[in-house]
Amino acid sequence: MPDPAEQLARIYQAGFDITQLERYPGVAAVVRDDVIVLLRPTPLGLEMVGTPGWKIGESIGILVDRGGSKVFQSKSTLLDATPERLRLLEAFRKDLTQLLLPTS
């Protein structure tokens, strides 16, 4: 069973920032290049809560389709999902998924 503290250490060493958001107690927020996801401990180690999104203030902007355009939305705030932001989102998701896999 993966140790959440060891997982967080690996994630931090890989260049991610680890913090907590006041509005999401009991979970860790992992951030890199303004991409963010929440992690919670489970009996099988840390797991993502939902999908990664874009950090907008103290909130998480979720990728949605609005009128044929992709945007990150947090409440009434919209942020264009530029090709660069989408590239950063995908790299974040891929790298973090690898880091959450159990090590031998």
N, C-alpha and C positions, 0 to 999 in steps of 0.2 A: 504494500500500500504506500503510495507516495506521501511524503511528509510535506504539508503545505509550506512550512518555513523553508525547506530546501527548494521547493518549486519557486517561491518568491525570490530567493537568493539567485537562482539561475536566471529568472526573468530580469532582475535588476542588473546582473552582470552582463546581460545581453543588450543593455542600453535602454531599457524601459524604466520609466519613473513609476513609483508605487506610492499612492496616496489614499486618502479617504475623502469622500464627499459628504458633507453634513447631511444632505437629504437622503443618503443611502447608507444608514448605519449597519454595521455588521458585515460589510463586504469591502474588499480592497478595489480601488480604482487603479487600473494600469493604463499608462499614457505614454505615447511616443508620437512625435510630430503632430500633436493635436488630435490624434486618433485615440479613442478611449473605449474601454470595456470594463465591466465590473466582474470580479471573480469572487466566488463563494467557496468555502470549504465543504467537501462532501466526504463520505467514507472512502471514496476512491481518489481523493486528492482535490485540487482546485478545479473548478469548472467555470466557464463563462456564463454569465447571466445575460441572456439575450445575445444580440450580435454586436460587434464593434460599431461605433458611430463616431461622429465628430464632436469634439469638446466645444461647447458653446456656453461660455461662462461657467456656471456650476452645474450645467445640464449636459445631457447627451443628445446630440442631434442624430436622429435615425435616418438612414437613406430611404427616401421615398420617391415615387414618380408623381410629379405634379404637372399636368398639362403636357405630357410628352417629354418633360425635362426632369432629370434626376437632381434632387436637392437633399440636403440634410435639414431635417426639421426638428425643432425643439419648441413645443408649444406654438406660439405664433411667429417664432424666429425662423427664417429660411436662409440657408447658405448654399450657394451654387456648388454642385458636385463636379468640380472641374476635373479634367483628365488627371492632373497631378494629385488632387485629393483622392481620387479613386485609386490611383496607383499606390499611394501611401496606405490607404485602407486595406487593400489587398495584401500588400507586403506585411502589414501589421498582423492581419488575420493569419496568414501563412506562418510567420515566425512564431507567434504566440501559440498557435496550435501545436507546433513542433515542440516548443518548450514545455507544454503541459503533458506531453506523452511521458509515460513512466520510463525511467532510466533503469538499466540493468545493473 
